[in-house]
Amino acid sequence: IINGTERVVVSQLVRSPGVYFERQQEKTSDKDIYSARVIPSRGAWLEFEIDKRDQVGVRIDRKRKQSVTVFLKALGLTSEEILEQFAGYESIELTLEKDNILTKEDALRDIYRKLRPGEQVAAEAARALLDNFYFNSKRYDLAKVGRYKINRKLGIDKALSDSVLTVEDIIATIKYLVALHDGRTTLPGVRDGSAVDLRLDVDDIDHFGNRRIRAVGELIQNQVRTGLSRMERVVRERMTTQDIEAITPQTLINVRPVVAAIKEFFGTSQLSQFMDQNNPLAGLTHKRRLSALGPGGLSRERAGVEVRDVHPSHYGRMCPIETPEGPNIGLIGSLASFARINSFGFIETPYRKVVNGLVTSQIDYLTASEEDEYLVAQANAPLTKDFHFAEGKVLVRPKGGEVELVDADRV
């Protein structure tokens, strides 16, 4: 209850932090162009792309494109180490041949010059620039979910508390990208402590394995963070202006910015809405609503048709029918009846486990990414008395949503 009125903070559907690979057609040459993006929970994006000349480039914070080998040298690798890490990857060797920068210092200067054109380059400033962008936990945060997605995608075994990028992540991303470009299908990696072959694939942004829910707690947390950083600024200012003998915690610290940030969030945020109280059902539906709009999400004008469309991974997670008609169609939905949200914010839906053609009563909640690894049969598939499939062939939904008939023991 805010200022005497009941309000609801609607959960927000946003793109999960992590690493994404995409394929685009080059307009002039009909070649496939592959690119990779590392998207943090907060901080600067890191993008890699391979152009039609097979040169690998990197974009730091959406600025000008630079050679990836210069970037790797700035991170402290030598030309020999780069060749050793990327042995057998032609595009990297080609890029390295064209690159005439030798030392780490020169590479840092070069990057600084391109990011801040027209400024004097000091060696210290150049070194601090990259550190601040990707390796400083104050400025850059992948969050647990981002680290989890990067570990899964690239087959790395890092602790979930490692919230900044590491050189290992960057090398693994470039390897994955170049392997995709070379047409390979698998790469060796690690998952849950054991060595596996990763299937190489481009990502679908609209898949529910790549979109997560930001619930109330996280939305308020973000507001409190901005409030606290404003408060920090005030405290720092007062520490410089007041004389040291007279300082007390009361004179330094002013909680107003924090209170104001929280009040502003509940009062004016797009996601804090006046509760629909026409009847008890209207109120309940309003609380279960999922919105892709709001700060950090999409805007109605920019959202295309793909984002609004029903996706096979919505199955059991978001209702494909209940959405407003008009400009918000497909951007606002409702959580499905049996869906639940896991600790990373991904929506899970319940499935009965099948073991060797026997339908057990064990119920597993799967996220959209986990579900892709299984063949799912229909809930109304005919069963015998002892819960085996009645027919030898069963209709299933594999990854990608196309239906096919398979043998019962494969489900």
Residue, then its C-alpha position, 0 to 999 in steps of 0.5 A: i500500500i503506497n500513499g493509501t492506494e494498493r499497488v502491484v509491482v509487475s514482474q519484468l521479462v528481460r534478456s538474461p545476462g550472458v553470452y549470445f552468438e548470432r548469424q546474419q547474412e552479409k548484404t553484398s556477398d551472401k556470406d554468413i557473418y557471425s557475431a558474439r555479445v557478452i551482455p552483463s547485468r550492468g556495465a559495458w557490452l563486449e562484442f566480437e564479430i568476424d567480417k567478410r574478409d575473415q578478420v575478427g574484430v571487437r567492439i568495446d562499449r559499442k564504440r569503433k571496431q578494433s582488431v581482436t588481437v590488439f585487444l588480446k595483447a592489451l589483456g597481456l597475451t603475447s603474439e606467441e601465446i595467442l597463436e598457441q591458444f588459437a592453434g588451427y583457427e585461421s581467422i585469428e592467424l589472419t587477423l594477427e598477421k595484419d596487426n603490427i602492435l607488439t607490446k601490451e602498452d602499445a595495445l592499451r594506447d591504441i585502444y584508448r585512442k579509439l575509445r577516447p579520440g582526441e585525448q592525450v594518452a597517459a599509460e596509467a589512464a589507458r591501463a585503468l580504462l580496460d580494467n574499469f570496463y570489464f574487470n572492476s566489480k564496481r562498474y561491471d557485474l554479470a550477476k550469478v545468472g550471467r556467470y551461470k549462463i556463460n559457464r553453460k554456454l562456453g563450458i567453463d567451470k567458474a564459481l558463480s560468485d565470479s561476477v566480472l569477466t576473466v581473460e579465460d571467458i574472453i578467449a573461450t568466447i572468441k574460440y566458440l565464435v571462430a569455431l562457429h564461423d569455421g563450420r565446426t559442430t562441437l568444441p571440448g568444454v567442461r560442464d558440472g565438473s566433467a569434460v563434455d563436447l559442447r554443441l555449437d549453435v547460434d542463440d535465439i534471443d526470444h527463447f525463454g532460456n535467454r529471457r528471465i524474470r526480474a521480480v519485485g525484490e530485484l527491481i527494488q534492489n536496483q533502486v536501492r543501489t542507485g539511492l546508495s550510490r547517490m548517498e555515497r557521493v553526498v558523503r564524499e562531498r561532505m567529508t572534503t568540505q567539513d573539518i575533521e574534528a567536527i565530523t560525526p556520522q549524523t552530519l555526514i550521512n543523509v538517508r534522503p537519497v535512498v528513501a527518495a529512490i524507493k519512493e520514486f520507484f513505487g510512485t512513478s515507475q512504469l512497473s508499479q501499477f495501480m492494482d486492478q480491483n474490479n473483482p478478486l480474479a482481476g487482482l490475482t491476474h494483475k499480480r501474475r502479469l509479466s511485462a517486457l516493458g519498463p526500465g531496462g526492457l523494451s519500448r513499444e515503438r522499438a519492439g518488433v514482431e519477433v519479440r511479441d510472437v508466441h515461441p515454442s518455449h512459452y509452452g507451460r511457462m507463459c500463456p499464449i492467449e492472454t495478452p492485450e490487443g493494441p500496441n502492447i500485444g505480446l509484450i505483456g503476458s501472464l504466468a502459466s498456472f503451473a509455472r514457477i520461477n527458479s533462483f536465477g529468474f528463469i521460468e520452470t514448468p513441470y513434466r512427468k519423467v519417463v524411464n525406458g517407456l515407463v511414465t513415472s509419477q516423479i515430477d521434474y521442473l525444467t527450464a526452457s534450456e533444460e527442456d531442449e535436451y529431452l523429447v517431450a511426449q503429449a500429456n494425453a498419450p495413451l498409456t497401458k494400465d501399468f503406465h507404459f506407452a500403449e503404442g510403439k510410436v509416440l508423438v513428441r516435441p523435440k527442440g525447435g517445436e516441430v512435432e515428430l513420431v519416435d520410438a516409445d523408449r526414446v522419450 
